[in-house]
Amino acid sequence: MIQWQKSTYSGGAAGNECVELAHGEDELLLRESDAPDRILPLSRTGVTALLRHLDADPC
């Protein structure tokens, strides 16, 4: 069973506006709390690229 973790900085009154993280067998799993059936598996390289992109172009 996958154990999802939410950030302590989750938004919204119910804390349901956030990205959740979990560790799969060989990858990191990401999902939005409001769409829990849509899971994005990322390799270490994928996570690194995502974090670099977000760091370079903050929303």
Order of alpha helices (4+ residues) and beta strands (2+ residues): beta-beta-beta-beta-alpha
